């Protein structure tokens, strides 16, 4: 993470500021094998990543660690080993060498309180520390990008973030990762069918970073935004501070009126999105995320991909809506949808060109991909922050 200024002490160099460094996504996903053996930075298991260090500042020696301090965190990322007893430890213990990007999790029995951990580092002569390898925001982005590329799971990660946030109805519901909790209403919503696959895909990354660095709710946001960037879409700024639901009762109580049904019309779209604060242009912009992913019979009753390249985030969705001839069909599950060759559209997609106000925006986004990226990015950030206040620009 960035280091613009350091507050020096005798034992520890502490960076208290860092620049915003957020990397950048809506509905639908594919079946990818549940994650495993990703090759996470620092190792795939706790046994590989977590290690113990004992440092003795005998005769007032300098500790020799430059750390990236932020009060909201639960850990102290190491920016540099700058000499002192830390460098001496590294020479004597090459198998437990402290490196830039590793993070201090515990100091002399204190963990989770970075202020007290820092005080221990400064005041105590003997330091028994627990560290974790490759545990910073940059490594999180690296691990997420690896997951998206290896498992080709970008669309379902996007859908996970969209449905976690999209339950907000203007009154309650917010992105709090309640869907992961057994027995929660969000886990049982029909609209969320299949999203446990996404949660399982993220499990190795969650085990490494949650709650040490990030909450589940923030992780789902970052994962979606990384996915959109990897698939060729815009870089979207992420803000942080979402709190995880800790019990099923913190879930949105039901799915009624919260998420769009694919077999409905333009009026339905406005009924769903207007209470969330979105206008017609934003509804169309967000709908464009159907440019990636596909529907699955066993989850929604619909079948097929919206575009020919379901892992490429571009404005093909809008172009196809306007240029292709769509024929209504009924799936084997009795659902009505529209088809042209290998691609399909839902009734809510077709509503965007049947309704004149919606169609005008479809035409604008079909003609100008950069315009869509810009409008989508702004609407998507608002969606991911529905019902929340006091988010911060740094993790």
C-alpha positions in Angstrom: 0.0 0.0 0.0 1.2 3.5 -0.6 3.6 5.3 1.7 3.5 9.0 1.5 4.7 10.0 4.9 6.1 8.2 7.9 5.9 8.9 11.6 9.2 7.6 13.0 9.7 6.2 16.4 12.8 4.8 17.9 11.7 1.2 17.2 9.0 1.3 14.5 8.4 3.3 11.4 4.6 3.8 11.0 2.9 5.0 7.8 -0.4 6.5 8.8 -1.6 7.5 5.3 -2.1 5.8 2.0 -3.7 6.7 -1.3 -7.0 5.3 -2.5 -6.2 2.2 -4.6 -9.4 0.5 -5.5 -9.8 -1.6 -8.6 -12.9 -2.1 -10.2 -19.5 -5.1 -11.7 -24.7 -7.3 -12.3 -26.6 -10.2 -13.0 -26.0 -13.8 -13.9 -23.2 -16.3 -13.7 -21.9 -19.6 -14.8 -21.1 -22.8 -13.1 -17.4 -22.9 -12.2 -15.8 -25.7 -10.2 -15.7 -24.8 -6.6 -12.4 -23.1 -5.8 -9.4 -25.0 -4.6 -5.7 -25.0 -5.2 -5.7 -21.5 -6.5 -2.1 -20.8 -5.6 -3.0 -17.9 -3.3 -0.2 -15.4 -2.6 1.6 -16.7 0.5 0.2 -20.2 0.2 -3.2 -21.9 0.0 -3.4 -22.9 3.7 -3.1 -21.3 7.1 -0.2 -23.6 7.9 1.7 -22.2 4.8 0.9 -18.6 5.5 1.0 -18.1 9.2 4.3 -18.1 11.1 5.8 -17.1 14.4 8.7 -14.7 15.1 10.5 -13.8 18.3 12.6 -10.6 18.4 14.8 -9.4 21.2 15.7 -5.8 21.2 18.6 -6.3 23.5 20.6 -3.3 24.5 18.0 -1.0 23.0 18.5 -2.2 19.4 16.2 -0.8 16.7 13.3 -3.1 15.8 13.7 -2.3 12.1 10.2 -2.7 10.8 8.3 0.0 8.7 4.6 -0.7 9.0 1.5 0.7 7.3 -0.7 1.8 10.2 -4.4 2.6 10.0 -6.5 2.6 13.1 -9.5 0.9 11.3 -7.5 -2.2 10.6 -6.9 -5.3 12.7 -3.4 -5.9 11.6 -0.1 -4.1 10.8 1.2 -4.6 7.2 5.0 -4.6 6.8 6.2 -2.1 4.2 9.9 -2.6 4.7 12.4 -4.4 6.8 14.9 -1.6 7.6 17.6 -3.2 9.6 17.8 -3.8 13.4 16.7 -7.0 15.0 14.2 -7.7 12.2 16.9 -7.9 9.6 19.1 -10.0 12.0 16.1 -12.4 12.4 15.8 -12.7 8.6 19.4 -13.6 8.3 19.2 -16.3 10.9 15.8 -17.6 9.9 15.5 -17.7 6.1 12.5 -20.1 6.4 10.6 -17.5 8.5 11.8 -14.4 6.8 9.6 -11.3 7.3 8.9 -9.7 4.0 7.2 -6.6 2.6 3.5 -7.4 2.2 3.4 -9.7 5.2 1.2 -8.5 8.1 1.6 -8.7 11.9 -1.5 -10.3 13.4 -0.5 -10.5 17.1 2.2 -9.0 19.4 2.7 -10.5 22.9 -0.8 -11.8 23.1 -2.5 -8.7 21.7 -4.4 -9.0 18.4 -7.1 -6.9 16.7 -6.0 -3.7 18.5 -3.4 -2.1 16.3 -2.8 0.8 18.7 -1.9 -1.6 21.5 0.1 -3.8 19.2 2.2 -0.7 18.2 2.8 0.2 21.8 4.0 -3.4 22.5 6.4 -3.1 19.6 7.8 0.1 20.9 7.9 -0.6 24.6 8.6 -4.4 25.0 12.1 -5.7 24.7 11.0 -9.3 23.7 8.4 -9.5 21.0 6.5 -12.8 20.3 4.7 -12.0 17.0 2.3 -13.9 14.8 2.5 -12.9 11.1 0.7 -13.9 7.9 2.4 -13.9 4.5 1.1 -11.7 1.6 -1.7 -10.1 3.5 -2.3 -6.7 2.0 -4.9 -5.1 -0.3 -2.6 -5.5 -3.3 -2.4 -9.3 -2.6 -6.1 -9.4 -2.2 -6.6 -8.0 -5.7 -4.0 -10.4 -7.1 -5.7 -13.4 -5.5 -9.2 -12.3 -6.8 -7.9 -11.7 -10.3 -6.3 -15.2 -10.2 -9.7 -16.7 -9.1 -11.6 -14.9 -11.9 -9.1 -15.9 -14.6 -8.7 -19.5 -13.4 -12.3 -20.3 -12.8 -13.9 -18.0 -15.3 -16.4 -17.0 -12.6 -16.6 -13.3 -13.2 -20.3 -13.2 -13.9 -21.4 -15.1 -10.8 -19.2 -12.9 -8.6 -20.9 -9.8 -10.2 -24.3 -11.3 -9.5 -23.4 -12.0 -5.9 -22.5 -8.4 -5.2 -25.6 -7.2 -7.1 -28.0 -9.4 -5.2 -26.4 -8.6 -1.8 -26.9 -4.9 -2.4 -30.0 -5.0 -4.5 -32.2 -6.2 -1.7 -32.4 -2.6 -0.5 -36.0 -1.4 -1.2 -35.8 2.1 0.0 -36.6 1.1 3.6 -34.4 -1.8 4.6 -31.9 -4.3 3.3 -28.3 -3.5 2.5 -25.0 -5.2 1.4 -24.1 -7.1 4.5 -23.3 -10.6 3.2 -26.4 -12.1 5.0 -26.7 -14.6 2.2 -23.9 -16.6 3.6 -25.8 -17.3 6.8 -27.7 -20.6 7.1 -31.4 -20.0 7.6 -31.3 -16.3 6.4 -34.2 -15.2 4.2 -31.6 -14.0 1.6 -30.0 -17.4 1.4 -33.5 -18.9 0.7 -34.7 -16.3 -1.8 -35.5 -17.9 -5.2 -33.7 -15.0 -6.9 -30.5 -16.0 -5.2 -30.5 -19.6 -6.4 -27.0 -20.7 -7.3 -25.2 -18.0 -5.5 -23.9 -20.4 -2.9 -21.5 -21.5 -5.7 -20.0 -18.0 -5.7 -19.6 -18.0 -1.9 -17.8 -21.4 -2.2 -15.6 -20.0 -4.9 -14.6 -17.2 -2.7 -14.1 -19.4 0.4 -10.3 -19.8 0.1 -9.9 -16.1 -0.3 -12.3 -15.4 2.6 -10.4 -17.7 4.8 -7.2 -15.7 4.2 -8.5 -12.1 4.4 -11.8 -12.1 6.4 -11.9 -10.6 9.0 -8.2 -9.8 9.3 -8.3 -7.3 6.4 -11.8 -7.0 5.1 -15.4 -8.0 5.8 -17.3 -10.5 3.7 -19.6 -7.7 2.4 -16.7 -5.6 1.2 -15.0 -8.6 -0.2 -18.0 -9.4 -2.4 -17.9 -5.8 -3.7 -14.2 -5.9 -4.5 -14.6 -9.4 -6.1 -17.3 -8.1 -8.4 -15.3 -5.0 -9.3 -12.2 -7.0 -10.1 -14.3 -9.3 -12.2 -15.6 -6.5 -14.3 -12.1 -5.1 -14.9 -10.7 -8.5 -15.8 -13.5 -9.1 -18.3 -12.7 -5.8 -20.1 -15.0 -3.4 -18.3 -14.4 -0.1 -16.6 -12.3 0.4 -13.5 -14.7 1.2 -10.7 -13.7 2.9 -7.4 -14.6 0.9 -4.3 -15.4 2.3 -0.9 -15.2 0.3 2.3 -16.7 -0.2 5.7 -19.6 -2.6 5.1 -20.4 -4.6 8.2 -21.2 -8.3 8.0 -24.5 -9.6 9.2 -23.7 -11.8 12.2 -27.1 -13.6 12.5 -29.8 -14.7 10.1 -32.3 -12.1 11.5 -30.2 -9.3 10.0 -31.1 -10.5 6.5 -33.7 -8.6 4.4 -37.0 -10.4 5.5 -38.2 -11.4 2.1 -37.5 -11.0 -1.6 -40.8 -9.4 -2.4 -40.4 -6.2 -4.5 -36.6 -6.2 -4.1 -35.1 -7.8 -7.2 -36.4 -7.8 -10.8 -38.3 -10.8 -12.2 -37.1 -11.7 -15.8 -40.6 -12.3 -17.1 -42.0 -8.8 -16.3 -42.3 -5.5 -18.2 -41.0 -2.0 -18.1 -43.4 -1.0 -15.3 -42.0 -3.8 -13.2 -38.5 -2.5 -13.7 -39.4 1.0 -12.6 -41.4 -0.4 -9.6 -38.2 -2.3 -8.5 -35.6 0.3 -9.2 -37.3 3.7 -8.4 -37.5 3.0 -4.6 -33.8 2.4 -4.7 -33.3 5.8 -6.2 -32.5 4.9 -9.8 -34.0 6.7 -12.8 -34.6 5.3 -16.3 -31.0 5.9 -17.6 -29.6 4.2 -14.6 -31.9 1.2 -15.0 -30.8 0.8 -18.6 -27.1 1.3 -17.6 -27.3 -1.4 -14.9 -29.2 -3.8 -17.1 -26.3 -3.7 -19.5 -24.3 -6.0 -17.2 -26.3 -8.8 -18.8 -23.6 -8.5 -21.4 -21.8 -11.2 -19.3 -23.1 -14.5 -17.9 -26.0 -16.7 -18.7 -29.3 -18.1 -17.3 -29.5 -21.7 -16.0 -32.7 -23.8 -16.1 -32.0 -25.3 -12.7 -31.8 -21.9 -11.1 -34.2 -19.5 -12.8 -36.0 -21.6 -15.3 -34.5 -19.5 -18.1 -31.8 -20.8 -20.4 -28.9 -19.3 -22.3 -26.4 -16.5 -22.6 -27.4 -12.9 -23.5 -24.4 -12.3 -25.8 -22.1 -14.4 -27.9 -19.1 -13.7 -25.7 -20.4 -14.2 -22.2 -17.1 -13.4 -20.5 -16.5 -10.1 -22.3 -17.8 -7.0 -20.7 -18.7 -4.7 -23.5 -21.8 -3.0 -25.0 -22.7 -6.0 -27.1 -25.9 -6.4 -25.1 -27.3 -3.1 -26.3 -26.2 -3.7 -29.9 -27.8 -7.1 -29.9 -31.1 -5.8 -28.5 -31.4 -3.4 -31.4 -30.0 -5.4 -34.3 -31.1 -9.0 -33.8 -34.5 -10.5 -34.5 -35.9 -12.0 -31.3 -38.5 -14.8 -31.3 -40.5 -15.8 -28.2 -40.0 -19.3 -26.9 -40.9 -21.4 -23.9 -38.2 -23.2 -22.0 -38.5 -26.7 -20.7 -39.3 -25.2 -17.3 -42.3 -23.3 -18.8 -40.6 -19.9 -18.8 -41.2 -17.5 -21.6 -38.1 -15.9 -23.1 -36.8 -14.7 -26.5 -34.1 -16.3 -28.7 -31.9 -15.4 -31.6 -29.5 -18.3 -32.5 -27.4 -19.2 -29.5 -28.4 -16.1 -27.5 -31.5 -15.1 -25.5 -33.2 -12.2 -23.9 -35.7 -12.0 -21.0 -38.9 -10.0 -21.0 -37.2 -7.4 -18.8 -34.5 -7.1 -21.5 -37.0 -6.7 -24.3 -38.8 -4.1 -22.2 -35.8 -1.8 -22.7 -36.5 -1.5 -26.4 -40.4 -1.7 -26.2 -40.5 1.3 -23.9 -39.6 4.5 -25.8 -37.9 6.2 -22.8 -35.8 3.1 -22.1 -35.0 2.6 -25.8 -33.5 6.0 -26.2 -30.8 5.1 -23.6 -30.3 1.7 -25.2 -29.5 3.5 -28.5 -27.1 5.9 -26.8 -25.2 3.0 -25.1 -25.1 0.9 -28.2 -23.5 3.7 -30.1 -21.0 4.8 -27.4 -19.4 2.1 -25.2 -17.4 4.7 -23.2 -20.7 6.5 -22.4 -22.2 3.3 -21.1 -19.1 2.5 -19.1 -19.3 5.9 -17.5 -23.0 5.8 -16.7 -22.8 2.2 -15.6 -19.9 2.9 -13.2 -21.7 5.7 -11.5 -24.9 3.7 -11.1 -23.0 0.5 -10.0 -21.2 2.3 -7.2 -24.5 3.7 -6.0 -26.0 0.2 -6.1 -23.2 -1.3 -4.1 -23.6 1.4 -1.4 -27.4 1.2 -1.1 -28.6 1.8 2.5 -25.1 2.6 3.8 -23.4 5.7 5.2 -19.9 6.6 6.3 -18.0 4.4 3.9 -14.3 5.2 3.6 -12.0 5.5 0.6 -9.3 3.2 1.9 -9.4 -0.3 3.3 
